[in-house]
Amino acid sequence: MRYVRDNMIGSTPIGRRLVNAFNVFYYSWSPPLAGAISESGSLQALFRVLILPVVAIVHLTGLIFTTVMTVAASRDLASTVAFVSASLLTLATYVALPTLAVVELKRVASARRPARN
């Protein structure tokens, strides 16, 4: 993960700015969350599962960076495309998919309720 962050995305001035901006956001909320997780075995187990998509996203991001570098030969473009791709994949995984699942569960639940007369 550090390699992709530092040696790929963060290897250019624009990539470093993107990484730094992300770090400001990330460290604004992650230390208190990490503290809560460290105190709970149940939360530790839950977050071990929840973090698995991040590992896949980081691997895919590295592949995207390498592919853009090969095709376009531009580290700036590769850094930007990889960062945006990682951001969109993360939002899709942790925001869009759960939101769609909740909406669908509500729809199914309301369809199963008997009609009121």
Secondary structure, 3 states (H helix, E strand, C coil): CHHHHHHHHHHCHHHHHHHHHHHHHHHHHHHHHHHHHHCCHHHHHHHHHHCHHHHHHHHHHHHHHHHHHHHHCCHHHHHHHHHHHHHHHHHHHHHHHHHHHHHHHHHHHHHHCCCCC
